[in-house]
Amino acid sequence: GQWVSATGNKIKELDDEGLKEGEQAEAKADWSDLICGAGCEILQTEMRGITLKQLLQLRTHIQQRCVQEGWTDRAEQSPTYKQKLEPHKMNLYQVTDWVLLP
């Protein structure tokens, strides 16, 4: 299957090693399960927080997409670099890479 980042900039192709970047295309990834409200901008990082409801939505999102899309650890400095990720073993850096940054 083909996927793109949430920004819609780069299409990605699913293979045995996870997702690879490729050409631009229409976004197919569904991020709607993570939207709850209009949102806002909080400039000071230390003032940002997450509610229990948002945390549970994030967990469900990861459980639904991680294995299905073949997420791998993309941090070169990580001891699990290029290994397939498991939703219940992901750390905050991996969640940031796959969910928060796209």
C-alpha positions as CSV (number, residue, x, y, z in Angstrom):
1,G,0.0,0.0,0.0
2,Q,1.0,3.6,-0.3
3,W,0.9,6.2,2.5
4,V,2.0,9.8,3.0
5,S,2.9,11.9,6.1
6,A,0.2,13.9,7.8
7,T,1.5,17.0,5.9
8,G,0.8,15.2,2.6
9,N,4.3,16.1,1.3
10,K,5.8,12.7,0.7
11,I,4.3,9.4,-0.3
12,K,5.6,6.3,1.4
13,E,5.6,2.7,0.2
14,L,5.1,-0.2,2.6
15,D,7.7,-3.0,2.3
16,D,9.5,-5.5,4.6
17,E,11.7,-2.8,6.2
18,G,8.8,-0.5,7.0
19,L,7.8,2.7,5.2
20,K,10.0,4.4,2.6
21,E,9.9,7.9,1.4
22,G,9.0,8.5,-2.2
23,E,7.3,11.0,-4.5
24,Q,4.5,13.4,-3.6
25,A,0.9,12.1,-3.7
26,E,-2.5,12.6,-2.1
27,A,-2.6,11.9,1.6
28,K,-4.2,8.5,2.6
29,A,-3.3,8.3,6.3
30,D,-6.2,9.0,8.6
31,W,-5.4,11.2,11.6
32,S,-9.0,12.0,12.5
33,D,-8.9,9.7,15.6
34,L,-6.4,12.1,17.2
35,I,-8.5,15.3,16.8
36,C,-10.5,16.4,19.8
37,G,-11.5,20.0,19.6
38,A,-10.3,23.0,17.7
39,G,-6.8,23.0,19.3
40,C,-4.6,25.9,20.1
41,E,-1.0,27.1,20.0
42,I,1.0,27.0,23.2
43,L,4.3,28.6,22.7
44,Q,6.0,27.6,25.9
45,T,6.8,23.9,25.8
46,E,6.7,23.6,29.6
47,M,3.1,24.8,29.6
48,R,1.8,22.0,27.2
49,G,0.0,19.0,28.6
50,I,-2.1,16.1,27.6
51,T,-5.4,14.9,29.1
52,L,-6.1,11.3,29.9
53,K,-8.6,11.1,27.1
54,Q,-5.9,12.3,24.6
55,L,-3.4,9.8,26.0
56,L,-5.9,7.0,25.5
57,Q,-6.7,8.2,21.9
58,L,-2.9,8.2,21.2
59,R,-2.6,4.6,22.5
60,T,-5.4,3.4,20.4
61,H,-4.0,5.2,17.3
62,I,-0.6,3.5,17.8
63,Q,-2.2,0.1,18.4
64,Q,-4.2,0.4,15.1
65,R,-1.4,1.6,12.9
66,C,2.0,0.5,14.1
67,V,1.9,-3.2,13.1
68,Q,-0.4,-2.7,10.1
69,E,1.9,-0.1,8.5
70,G,5.2,-1.7,9.5
71,W,6.6,1.0,11.7
72,T,10.3,0.7,12.4
73,D,12.7,2.5,14.6
74,R,14.2,5.2,12.5
75,A,16.7,6.6,15.0
76,E,20.2,5.7,13.8
77,Q,21.6,6.0,17.3
78,S,19.0,3.6,18.8
79,P,20.0,0.0,19.6
80,T,16.8,-1.1,17.8
81,Y,17.4,0.9,14.6
82,K,15.5,-0.5,11.6
83,Q,13.7,-3.1,13.8
84,K,10.0,-3.4,13.6
85,L,8.2,-1.6,16.5
86,E,5.6,-3.1,18.7
87,P,2.9,-0.8,20.1
88,H,3.3,-1.8,23.7
89,K,7.1,-1.4,23.6
90,M,7.3,2.0,21.9
91,N,9.1,4.8,23.7
92,L,8.3,8.5,23.6
93,Y,11.0,9.1,21.0
94,Q,9.5,6.6,18.6
95,V,6.0,8.0,19.2
96,T,7.3,11.4,18.4
97,D,8.9,10.2,15.2
98,W,5.8,8.4,13.9
99,V,2.9,10.4,15.4
100,L,3.8,13.8,16.6
101,L,6.2,15.0,14.0
102,P,4.5,13.9,10.7
